[in-house]
Amino acid sequence: MVKIRKLQLLVLTVLLAFSLTGCLSQSMDSTSAGGGKKNEEEAKTETPEVAEGEKVVNIGYSGPLSGPAALYGQNVLNGIEMAAKEINNSGGFKVGGQTYKINLVALDDKYLPNETGTNAKRLVQEKDTSIVFIPHSGGVLASQVFNEKDEFIIGAYTSEPRIEKQNNALTVGIPPKYSNYPEMFSEYAMKKFGKRLAVLPTATQYGKDWTETLVPVWKKMGGEVVYKTEIDFNKETDFYSTVTNALDKKPDVLFVGGPSEPTALVMKQAKQLGFKGGFMVMDQAKMEEMAKVLGGYDKLNGMIGVKPVRENNEPGTANFVKTYESKYKKLATSESAFNYQSLYVFVEAMKAAGTVDEPKKIMAGMDEGIKNLPKEKSIYPLEGITQKGGFIWPPHVAAVEDGKVVIIEGDKK
């Protein structure tokens, strides 16, 4: 009898545990969906102090704040956040005599386009955001399906050229497009090292698109592709076999790219295996981050890629780098800088348009917003905006020679 009672007690305990787990799971799902407590996917950002008579304008962000791309997403968000805090601390900005402060609402989409679409709709419907920053092509393309109908501007931080080909009237393409780079990269690499190319980029769609853009340019300029593969940085941490196979084909140049750290390690392994040629590095990898990983720019000799932000000579560059690195205790990179500057441009466009909540009018005010950008907030030389909504920047390309960064000039795109 005692044994039966113990067994009954054990069964009741197990059932109670499952019941509690189910309740907890249901509670967490409800919270994530926006019911009850604060959504767990919403990043913590500082709420502005609003004085009597002042109003708040919400600016949205949907990007990766967890998972493998979290560092990248946080760099983008930091730049937007830093600009918003500066604007608020200076008293906000005026539109039609009304003072506004910026409230930045940031949601994690884990780098998943379907999550981006859900977040964008939520930001517009619940937070009445007229502008949503999105830092990846998949999320931008997913949101372009409905943003014109839902009436919000996409601040698209992606160098993917396809976003402008959608002819979306409410999309602003923030960074230079990667299609600007292949000709400059190829010309430099061929002249310095030779015409035999091995292709080893990241296995993402972005890597595939970059490759499809670069290879025809390389061949058109008289080059030869002697080896072609891709590297899945989410699965591979030792690149010995891949690099060895590539070097067996006697290339003069390697095309590599992906996140900064693993890209740097691919280059390191190639040099350890005796490679003396050059490297063309896609714009996802940042020269300054790679130098930090490997212990100095001398470890990057022979590479050509995007110029470190600190190498710019704009009025606001030095102060931005100093302030950002002091505040966030990390290197200032182009992700943070471009988005920092872009928020200031959007604010100037709102002022020029006379509205904070009419996206079409704000877009019409972008030209004026660029012209009115305070000089001390210019980190990169922004020259205008195309009819398709892409910001116009001069090339920001650099190489590493004898352990030093050398700026590469080219035609403006």
PEWOSUL-V633723 format. One record per residue. N is the residue number from 0. SS is DSSP state (hx for helix, st for strand, lp for the rest). OMEGA is omega in whole degrees, 0 to 359 (NA if undefined). D_LAST is the distance of its C-alpha to the last C-alpha in whole Angstrom. Layout:
# PEWOSUL-V633723
n=N ss=SS omega=OMEGA d_last=D_LAST
n=N ss=SS omega=OMEGA d_last=D_LAST
This chain:
# PEWOSUL-V633723
n=0 ss=lp omega=179 d_last=86
n=1 ss=hx omega=180 d_last=84
n=2 ss=hx omega=180 d_last=82
n=3 ss=hx omega=180 d_last=81
n=4 ss=hx omega=179 d_last=80
n=5 ss=hx omega=180 d_last=78
n=6 ss=hx omega=179 d_last=76
n=7 ss=hx omega=180 d_last=76
n=8 ss=hx omega=180 d_last=75
n=9 ss=hx omega=179 d_last=72
n=10 ss=hx omega=179 d_last=71
n=11 ss=hx omega=180 d_last=71
n=12 ss=hx omega=180 d_last=69
n=13 ss=hx omega=179 d_last=66
n=14 ss=hx omega=179 d_last=66
n=15 ss=hx omega=180 d_last=65
n=16 ss=hx omega=178 d_last=62
n=17 ss=hx omega=180 d_last=61
n=18 ss=hx omega=180 d_last=61
n=19 ss=hx omega=179 d_last=60
n=20 ss=hx omega=179 d_last=57
n=21 ss=hx omega=179 d_last=56
n=22 ss=hx omega=181 d_last=56
n=23 ss=hx omega=180 d_last=54
n=24 ss=hx omega=180 d_last=51
n=25 ss=hx omega=179 d_last=52
n=26 ss=hx omega=180 d_last=51
n=27 ss=hx omega=179 d_last=48
n=28 ss=hx omega=179 d_last=47
n=29 ss=hx omega=180 d_last=48
n=30 ss=hx omega=181 d_last=46
n=31 ss=hx omega=181 d_last=43
n=32 ss=lp omega=176 d_last=43
n=33 ss=lp omega=179 d_last=43
n=34 ss=lp omega=177 d_last=47
n=35 ss=lp omega=185 d_last=49
n=36 ss=lp omega=180 d_last=47
n=37 ss=lp omega=179 d_last=44
n=38 ss=lp omega=185 d_last=41
n=39 ss=lp omega=180 d_last=41
n=40 ss=lp omega=180 d_last=38
n=41 ss=st omega=181 d_last=37
n=42 ss=lp omega=178 d_last=35
n=43 ss=lp omega=175 d_last=37
n=44 ss=lp omega=186 d_last=35
n=45 ss=lp omega=176 d_last=37
n=46 ss=lp omega=184 d_last=38
n=47 ss=lp omega=173 d_last=38
n=48 ss=lp omega=185 d_last=41
n=49 ss=lp omega=179 d_last=42
n=50 ss=lp omega=179 d_last=44
n=51 ss=lp omega=179 d_last=46
n=52 ss=lp omega=179 d_last=44
n=53 ss=lp omega=178 d_last=41
n=54 ss=st omega=181 d_last=39
n=55 ss=st omega=171 d_last=37
n=56 ss=st omega=180 d_last=33
n=57 ss=st omega=174 d_last=33
n=58 ss=st omega=185 d_last=29
n=59 ss=st omega=175 d_last=29
n=60 ss=st omega=171 d_last=28
n=61 ss=st omega=182 d_last=28
n=62 ss=st omega=182 d_last=27
n=63 ss=lp omega=176 d_last=29
n=64 ss=lp omega=173 d_last=31
n=65 ss=lp omega=181 d_last=34
n=66 ss=lp omega=187 d_last=34
n=67 ss=lp omega=183 d_last=32
n=68 ss=lp omega=185 d_last=28
n=69 ss=hx omega=180 d_last=30
n=70 ss=hx omega=178 d_last=29
n=71 ss=hx omega=181 d_last=25
n=72 ss=hx omega=180 d_last=26
n=73 ss=hx omega=177 d_last=28
n=74 ss=hx omega=178 d_last=25
n=75 ss=hx omega=182 d_last=23
n=76 ss=hx omega=180 d_last=26
n=77 ss=hx omega=180 d_last=27
n=78 ss=hx omega=179 d_last=24
n=79 ss=hx omega=181 d_last=25
n=80 ss=hx omega=181 d_last=29
n=81 ss=hx omega=178 d_last=28
n=82 ss=hx omega=181 d_last=27
n=83 ss=hx omega=180 d_last=29
n=84 ss=hx omega=178 d_last=32
n=85 ss=hx omega=180 d_last=31
n=86 ss=hx omega=180 d_last=31
n=87 ss=hx omega=182 d_last=34
n=88 ss=hx omega=178 d_last=36
n=89 ss=lp omega=178 d_last=35
n=90 ss=lp omega=180 d_last=37
n=91 ss=lp omega=178 d_last=34
n=92 ss=st omega=184 d_last=32
n=93 ss=st omega=173 d_last=34
n=94 ss=st omega=181 d_last=33
n=95 ss=lp omega=179 d_last=35
n=96 ss=lp omega=180 d_last=38
n=97 ss=st omega=178 d_last=38
n=98 ss=st omega=180 d_last=37
n=99 ss=st omega=168 d_last=35
n=100 ss=st omega=183 d_last=35
n=101 ss=st omega=173 d_last=32
n=102 ss=st omega=182 d_last=34
n=103 ss=st omega=180 d_last=32
n=104 ss=st omega=187 d_last=33
n=105 ss=st omega=179 d_last=32
n=106 ss=st omega=179 d_last=33
n=107 ss=st omega=176 d_last=32
n=108 ss=lp omega=176 d_last=31
n=109 ss=lp omega=179 d_last=32
n=110 ss=lp omega=182 d_last=28
n=111 ss=lp omega=184 d_last=30
n=112 ss=hx omega=180 d_last=28
n=113 ss=hx omega=177 d_last=32
n=114 ss=hx omega=178 d_last=33
n=115 ss=hx omega=180 d_last=29
n=116 ss=hx omega=178 d_last=30
n=117 ss=hx omega=180 d_last=34
n=118 ss=hx omega=181 d_last=33
n=119 ss=hx omega=178 d_last=30
n=120 ss=hx omega=180 d_last=33
n=121 ss=hx omega=180 d_last=35
n=122 ss=hx omega=181 d_last=33
n=123 ss=hx omega=185 d_last=33
n=124 ss=hx omega=184 d_last=37
n=125 ss=hx omega=185 d_last=38
n=126 ss=hx omega=177 d_last=36
n=127 ss=lp omega=181 d_last=35
n=128 ss=lp omega=176 d_last=31
n=129 ss=lp omega=181 d_last=29
n=130 ss=st omega=176 d_last=26
n=131 ss=st omega=175 d_last=26
n=132 ss=st omega=179 d_last=23
n=133 ss=st omega=187 d_last=23
n=134 ss=lp omega=173 d_last=21
n=135 ss=lp omega=189 d_last=21
n=136 ss=hx omega=180 d_last=20
n=137 ss=hx omega=179 d_last=24
n=138 ss=hx omega=178 d_last=25
n=139 ss=hx omega=182 d_last=22
n=140 ss=hx omega=178 d_last=23
n=141 ss=hx omega=183 d_last=26
n=142 ss=hx omega=177 d_last=26
n=143 ss=lp omega=179 d_last=24
n=144 ss=lp omega=187 d_last=27
n=145 ss=lp omega=188 d_last=29
n=146 ss=hx omega=177 d_last=27
n=147 ss=hx omega=178 d_last=27
n=148 ss=hx omega=180 d_last=31
n=149 ss=hx omega=174 d_last=31
n=150 ss=lp omega=169 d_last=29
n=151 ss=lp omega=181 d_last=27
n=152 ss=st omega=173 d_last=23
n=153 ss=st omega=170 d_last=22
n=154 ss=st omega=192 d_last=20
n=155 ss=st omega=175 d_last=18
n=156 ss=lp omega=176 d_last=17
n=157 ss=lp omega=180 d_last=16
n=158 ss=lp omega=179 d_last=13
n=159 ss=lp omega=182 d_last=14
n=160 ss=lp omega=185 d_last=12
n=161 ss=hx omega=184 d_last=16
n=162 ss=hx omega=178 d_last=16
n=163 ss=hx omega=179 d_last=14
n=164 ss=hx omega=178 d_last=16
n=165 ss=lp omega=182 d_last=19
n=166 ss=lp omega=181 d_last=19
n=167 ss=lp omega=187 d_last=20
n=168 ss=lp omega=182 d_last=21
n=169 ss=lp omega=176 d_last=22
n=170 ss=st omega=174 d_last=19
n=171 ss=st omega=177 d_last=16
n=172 ss=st omega=190 d_last=14
n=173 ss=lp omega=186 d_last=14
n=174 ss=lp omega=172 d_last=12
n=175 ss=lp omega=179 d_last=8
n=176 ss=lp omega=184 d_last=9
n=177 ss=hx omega=177 d_last=11
n=178 ss=hx omega=176 d_last=9
n=179 ss=hx omega=193 d_last=6
n=180 ss=lp omega=190 d_last=10
n=181 ss=hx omega=182 d_last=12
n=182 ss=hx omega=179 d_last=12
n=183 ss=hx omega=179 d_last=11
n=184 ss=hx omega=185 d_last=14
n=185 ss=hx omega=180 d_last=16
n=186 ss=hx omega=180 d_last=16
n=187 ss=hx omega=185 d_last=17
n=188 ss=hx omega=179 d_last=20
n=189 ss=hx omega=182 d_last=21
n=190 ss=hx omega=184 d_last=22
n=191 ss=hx omega=192 d_last=24
n=192 ss=lp omega=181 d_last=25
n=193 ss=lp omega=191 d_last=26
n=194 ss=lp omega=180 d_last=25
n=195 ss=st omega=187 d_last=27
n=196 ss=st omega=169 d_last=25
n=197 ss=st omega=186 d_last=27
n=198 ss=st omega=182 d_last=25
n=199 ss=st omega=182 d_last=26
n=200 ss=st omega=174 d_last=24
n=201 ss=st omega=183 d_last=25
n=202 ss=lp omega=179 d_last=27
n=203 ss=lp omega=177 d_last=26
n=204 ss=hx omega=179 d_last=24
n=205 ss=hx omega=177 d_last=21
n=206 ss=hx omega=178 d_last=21
n=207 ss=hx omega=181 d_last=22
n=208 ss=hx omega=178 d_last=19
n=209 ss=hx omega=181 d_last=17
n=210 ss=hx omega=181 d_last=20
n=211 ss=hx omega=177 d_last=19
n=212 ss=hx omega=185 d_last=16
n=213 ss=hx omega=189 d_last=16
n=214 ss=hx omega=178 d_last=20
n=215 ss=hx omega=178 d_last=19
n=216 ss=hx omega=180 d_last=16
n=217 ss=hx omega=181 d_last=19
n=218 ss=hx omega=180 d_last=21
n=219 ss=hx omega=181 d_last=20
n=220 ss=lp omega=175 d_last=19
n=221 ss=lp omega=181 d_last=23
n=222 ss=lp omega=180 d_last=23
n=223 ss=st omega=175 d_last=26
n=224 ss=st omega=185 d_last=26
n=225 ss=st omega=180 d_last=30
n=226 ss=st omega=182 d_last=30
n=227 ss=st omega=175 d_last=28
n=228 ss=st omega=176 d_last=29
n=229 ss=st omega=184 d_last=28
n=230 ss=st omega=176 d_last=30
n=231 ss=lp omega=184 d_last=31
n=232 ss=lp omega=176 d_last=31
n=233 ss=lp omega=183 d_last=33
n=234 ss=lp omega=186 d_last=36
n=235 ss=lp omega=176 d_last=36
n=236 ss=lp omega=176 d_last=36
n=237 ss=lp omega=188 d_last=37
n=238 ss=lp omega=186 d_last=35
n=239 ss=hx omega=184 d_last=37
n=240 ss=hx omega=181 d_last=38
n=241 ss=hx omega=181 d_last=34
n=242 ss=hx omega=179 d_last=33
n=243 ss=hx omega=180 d_last=37
n=244 ss=hx omega=179 d_last=36
n=245 ss=hx omega=183 d_last=32
n=246 ss=hx omega=176 d_last=34
n=247 ss=lp omega=181 d_last=37
n=248 ss=lp omega=176 d_last=34
n=249 ss=lp omega=179 d_last=33
n=250 ss=lp omega=172 d_last=30
n=251 ss=lp omega=186 d_last=28
n=252 ss=st omega=172 d_last=25
n=253 ss=st omega=171 d_last=25
n=254 ss=st omega=184 d_last=22
n=255 ss=st omega=177 d_last=23
n=256 ss=st omega=185 d_last=22
n=257 ss=lp omega=174 d_last=23
n=258 ss=lp omega=188 d_last=25
n=259 ss=hx omega=186 d_last=25
n=260 ss=hx omega=180 d_last=29
n=261 ss=hx omega=177 d_last=29
n=262 ss=hx omega=178 d_last=26
n=263 ss=hx omega=181 d_last=28
n=264 ss=hx omega=175 d_last=31
n=265 ss=hx omega=179 d_last=30
n=266 ss=hx omega=179 d_last=29
n=267 ss=hx omega=182 d_last=32
n=268 ss=hx omega=179 d_last=34
n=269 ss=hx omega=179 d_last=32
n=270 ss=hx omega=177 d_last=33
n=271 ss=hx omega=179 d_last=37
n=272 ss=lp omega=173 d_last=37
n=273 ss=lp omega=181 d_last=36
n=274 ss=lp omega=182 d_last=33
n=275 ss=lp omega=185 d_last=32
n=276 ss=lp omega=184 d_last=28
n=277 ss=st omega=180 d_last=25
n=278 ss=st omega=168 d_last=23
n=279 ss=st omega=188 d_last=19
n=280 ss=st omega=181 d_last=19
n=281 ss=lp omega=193 d_last=17
n=282 ss=lp omega=177 d_last=16
n=283 ss=lp omega=180 d_last=19
n=284 ss=lp omega=183 d_last=21
n=285 ss=lp omega=184 d_last=21
n=286 ss=hx omega=184 d_last=21
n=287 ss=hx omega=177 d_last=24
n=288 ss=hx omega=179 d_last=26
n=289 ss=hx omega=178 d_last=26
n=290 ss=hx omega=179 d_last=27
n=291 ss=hx omega=179 d_last=30
n=292 ss=hx omega=187 d_last=31
n=293 ss=hx omega=177 d_last=32
n=294 ss=lp omega=175 d_last=33
n=295 ss=lp omega=181 d_last=31
n=296 ss=hx omega=179 d_last=28
n=297 ss=hx omega=178 d_last=30
n=298 ss=hx omega=182 d_last=30
n=299 ss=hx omega=180 d_last=26
n=300 ss=lp omega=178 d_last=27
n=301 ss=lp omega=182 d_last=24
n=302 ss=st omega=169 d_last=22
n=303 ss=st omega=182 d_last=18
n=304 ss=st omega=181 d_last=16
n=305 ss=st omega=184 d_last=14
n=306 ss=lp omega=174 d_last=16
n=307 ss=lp omega=183 d_last=19
n=308 ss=hx omega=183 d_last=18
n=309 ss=hx omega=179 d_last=21
n=310 ss=hx omega=177 d_last=19
n=311 ss=lp omega=180 d_last=17
n=312 ss=lp omega=179 d_last=19
n=313 ss=lp omega=182 d_last=19
n=314 ss=lp omega=184 d_last=22
n=315 ss=lp omega=188 d_last=22
n=316 ss=hx omega=186 d_last=21
n=317 ss=hx omega=181 d_last=25
n=318 ss=hx omega=178 d_last=27
n=319 ss=hx omega=182 d_last=25
n=320 ss=hx omega=181 d_last=25
n=321 ss=hx omega=182 d_last=29
n=322 ss=hx omega=181 d_last=30
n=323 ss=hx omega=184 d_last=28
n=324 ss=hx omega=175 d_last=30
n=325 ss=hx omega=184 d_last=33
n=326 ss=hx omega=187 d_last=33
n=327 ss=hx omega=177 d_last=32
n=328 ss=lp omega=177 d_last=33
n=329 ss=lp omega=181 d_last=30
n=330 ss=lp omega=172 d_last=27
n=331 ss=lp omega=180 d_last=24
n=332 ss=lp omega=183 d_last=21
n=333 ss=hx omega=180 d_last=18
n=334 ss=hx omega=181 d_last=19
n=335 ss=hx omega=185 d_last=22
n=336 ss=hx omega=181 d_last=19
n=337 ss=hx omega=182 d_last=17
n=338 ss=hx omega=172 d_last=20
n=339 ss=hx omega=182 d_last=22
n=340 ss=hx omega=183 d_last=19
n=341 ss=hx omega=178 d_last=18
n=342 ss=hx omega=177 d_last=22
n=343 ss=hx omega=178 d_last=23
n=344 ss=hx omega=178 d_last=20
n=345 ss=hx omega=179 d_last=22
n=346 ss=hx omega=178 d_last=25
n=347 ss=hx omega=177 d_last=24
n=348 ss=hx omega=176 d_last=23
n=349 ss=hx omega=180 d_last=26
n=350 ss=hx omega=180 d_last=28
n=351 ss=hx omega=182 d_last=26
n=352 ss=hx omega=182 d_last=27
n=353 ss=lp omega=181 d_last=31
n=354 ss=lp omega=175 d_last=31
n=355 ss=lp omega=187 d_last=30
n=356 ss=lp omega=175 d_last=31
n=357 ss=lp omega=187 d_last=30
n=358 ss=hx omega=181 d_last=27
n=359 ss=hx omega=178 d_last=26
n=360 ss=hx omega=178 d_last=26
n=361 ss=hx omega=177 d_last=24
n=362 ss=hx omega=179 d_last=21
n=363 ss=hx omega=180 d_last=22
n=364 ss=lp omega=185 d_last=22
n=365 ss=hx omega=178 d_last=19
n=366 ss=hx omega=180 d_last=17
n=367 ss=hx omega=179 d_last=21
n=368 ss=hx omega=178 d_last=20
n=369 ss=hx omega=180 d_last=17
n=370 ss=hx omega=184 d_last=19
n=371 ss=lp omega=179 d_last=22
n=372 ss=lp omega=178 d_last=21
n=373 ss=lp omega=183 d_last=23
n=374 ss=hx omega=183 d_last=22
n=375 ss=hx omega=177 d_last=24
n=376 ss=hx omega=178 d_last=22
n=377 ss=lp omega=180 d_last=19
n=378 ss=lp omega=172 d_last=18
n=379 ss=lp omega=181 d_last=14
n=380 ss=lp omega=181 d_last=13
n=381 ss=st omega=189 d_last=12
n=382 ss=st omega=180 d_last=11
n=383 ss=st omega=180 d_last=11
n=384 ss=st omega=181 d_last=11
n=385 ss=lp omega=178 d_last=11
n=386 ss=lp omega=179 d_last=14
n=387 ss=lp omega=173 d_last=14
n=388 ss=lp omega=180 d_last=14
n=389 ss=st omega=175 d_last=11
n=390 ss=st omega=181 d_last=10
n=391 ss=st omega=180 d_last=7
n=392 ss=st omega=169 d_last=7
n=393 ss=lp omega=178 d_last=6
n=394 ss=lp omega=175 d_last=7
n=395 ss=lp omega=185 d_last=11
n=396 ss=st omega=178 d_last=12
n=397 ss=st omega=175 d_last=16
n=398 ss=st omega=176 d_last=19
n=399 ss=st omega=180 d_last=23
n=400 ss=st omega=180 d_last=25
n=401 ss=lp omega=177 d_last=29
n=402 ss=lp omega=182 d_last=28
n=403 ss=st omega=178 d_last=26
n=404 ss=st omega=180 d_last=22
n=405 ss=st omega=182 d_last=20
n=406 ss=st omega=179 d_last=16
n=407 ss=st omega=180 d_last=14
n=408 ss=lp omega=177 d_last=12
n=409 ss=lp omega=179 d_last=9
n=410 ss=lp omega=179 d_last=6
n=411 ss=lp omega=182 d_last=4
n=412 ss=lp omega=NA d_last=0
